[in-house]
């Protein structure tokens, strides 16, 4: 059997990640037909079908799942070795892949733009999704999430100060409905409910004087996107729980009003995080240094050390 090339193995992992030849081809910068032929040629050499294909779906075969499990660690080690060799250059270059949420990406977009202006030979590939993933298995260099969501084994660097979720409503809504004084009063209000990426409804969390509580708020409107929740709150559809960062302009303009302020203290910041056991690529190191140079938070928040 001939030894398959590194590009063919990367192609297998890309199709396995996306469960789609079209999406994998886009990631790899090649045509769908070229990718399909490469996979078919590899399957012919190894003598087994790696993927089950239909007109609507792509899934790993049993042999394919074992193959991916075997080659993924080796490819990670090869990528690390290549990155380490390339890091001896004085100017960061290449592509930095970051996984984050839409909200976190919006908050950090200015940082990303500054980074690209400072390092024009770098490219950023930012993937936004609500679900938490294993960034190593999925082929990302780093992730950006709330500190409380960063896996224990990762090294995390805070971006800015603490976050805060607050309850807001439009002036028209609050003119027709007395403002709640305690979280329990929310049961008498229309609330705009949030559906999490897992499909579960988010229970609003409150804390005061070292006492915490969760409220399964009532409401006729449930949304899964912060921008839509923001729009609905401004339209007077009910009370909403949103990040201060999202609604700061509305609070200043008076188009939204905060309630229950003493029940919503700040919590941990957003963090850039990455696996500590791997060599840090020059491009990632440059981004870490930029974050720390801003001086908005402590040098690091980590289960290890950077």
Beta strands, then each sheet from edge to edge (+ up, - down):
strand 1: 51-53
strand 2: 58-60
strand 3: 94-100
strand 4: 122-128
strand 5: 142-146
strand 6: 154-159
strand 7: 165-169
strand 8: 192-194
strand 9: 204-208
strand 10: 211-215
strand 11: 221-223
strand 12: 240-243
strand 13: 257-259
strand 14: 270-275
strand 15: 301-302
sheet 1: 1+ 2-
sheet 2: 4+ 3+ 5+ 14- 6+ 15-
sheet 3: 12+ 7- 13+
sheet 4: 8+ 11+
sheet 5: 9+ 10-
end
